[in-house]
Amino acid sequence: MNSKKIILSSILIIGMIGVFLSGCLELNPLIHTKTDSLPDTVTVRYGNLLYYPEENLGIRFVDVLSDSRCPTNVRCFWEGDAEIELGLKINSEPEILVPIKIFGYVDIENSSRHESVDTLGYWIFLMALNPYPADPGEYNYSEYCATISINKNNSRRKSWEQKQ
């Protein structure tokens, strides 16, 4: 009878530890998201890392370098822009820091206005940066999410791999 209680208690404790750890992981903003293949578009939160095992590619939202987009509650002479920094890592190579901009009033539908970067054999497009400023002032960059599109550029990737 004692061995049954010990086994049941152990199972209960292990289950509680699992629930506790999973709760902690969900609250941690630095958790790596693993997705098998490259999606058309993906949203990454400030400070988070996306990892694609099939590509052995990691993409991290490192920083918001600037955000001077015209707030929605203001009339501006210029639409402004925002610039973020992404970190890209392939295999065991050092992380490459890549700045990329987006104009004000641009969202996913404005495809002709998206800025892109060609690096490490991938085209990376910044499709949207949210939240969009509503009022002038300071912004909490830790709340930002970048929607990006990642496309393979096979000709560039082959030349990069040959140099390695």
N, C-alpha and C positions, 0 to 999 in steps of 0.2 A: 504494500500500500504506500509506503514512503517513497519508493522509487517512482511510482506513478505521479505522486505530487511533485516530486523533483522535476520530472520530465515535463509535466504540464506547466510548472512555474518557469522552467527554462524557456519553453516555447512562448509563454506569455511575455517574459522579459525580452526575448529576442524580437518578438513582434512589436513591442513598445519601442525598442531602440530603433527598429526599422522605420516606424511611423515618425519618430522624432527626427531621425536623420533625413528622411524625405521632406519633412516640413522645413528643415534648415536649408536644404538644397534649393527648394523652391524660392526661398527668400534671398538667396545669394545672387546678386546681380552679375557675378562673373562666371556663372555656370556655362559650360561649353555646350552648344546645341549641335547635335550630330544629325546630319541629313545625308542619305546615301548619294544622291546625285544633285547636280546644280539645278535649282529651280529657275523659272523665268524671272521672278522677282522675289526678294526676301527682305524682311525687315529685321534690323539688328538694333538693339538698345545700346545706348551709351555705355561703354565699358565692357560690353559682352563680346564673346568670340563665337563665330560660326565655324564649324569644322565639317568638311566634306571628305569622308574617307576614300571614296573612289578616286578623287582628284589629289588626295593628300594635301589639301588646301585649307588653310585657316585664314579667316577674315575677321579682324577685330575693329570695332568702332573705338578708336583711341581718344579723340578729342574733338571739340568744337573750337576751331581756330578763330572764327568770327561769325557774327550774325547781325547784319545790317539790313535785313529784309524789311521793307516798309510794312509796319503793322497794319492790320486790317482796319483799325479804328482811326487811322490817320490818312490824310491826303498828302502824297509825296510827289516830288518832282521826278524822282528816280525810284525804280522798283527795289533797288538794293540787291544784295546777295548774301549768301552764307557759305562758309568753307569749313569742311570737316577733314579730319585726318583718319585714314584707314590704315591698318597694319595688315600686310599680306605675308603669308609664310607658306612656302612649298617645301615638302620633305623636311630635312633637318637644316635647311639654309636659314640664315639670319632673317628676321622679320624686316620687310621693306615698308617704310612709312610713305603713304601716298596721300597728298592733299587733293581734294576734289571739291568743286564749287557747285552751287545751285543758285539760280536767279530767284528773286522774289516773284510771287504770284505763279510759280511753276509747280505743277503737281504731276502725277503719273500720266495724265492724259496729254500733256504738252510735250510730246516726244521729240519734236524738232528743237526744243530748247534745253534738252538735257546735256549736261557736261559729261565727258567720259575721259577715262584714263586707260591707256594701253600699257600693261606691265605684266611681266612674268608669263606671257602667253595668254592673258585674259583681257577682255574689254570690260571695264567696270563703269556703269552708268549710275549716277546719283539721281534717282527718280523723284524722291520726295524727302523732305526733312521736317519732322513734326516734333513738338507742336509749332504751328505757324504763329509768329508773334501777333498778339492782339493789341497790346498797348506798348508804348515806348518804355524803356527801362531795362533793368537787369533781368536776365533769364537764368533759369535753373537748368544748366546743360545736362545734369544727370537725368533729366526727364526726357531727353531727346531720343528719337528713333529715326534711323535712316533707312529708307527703302531703296535698295540697290538691285540692279540687274547685272548678272555676271554671265559673260559669254566667252567661250573658248575662241582664241585666235590661233588656230592650229599652225599656221605658217610661222608666226612669231615664237610660239612655244617650242617648235622643233629646233629653231635656230638657238634659242636660249638653252635647251637641253644639250645641244651639241657642244656648247661652250663649257659645259660642266664637266 
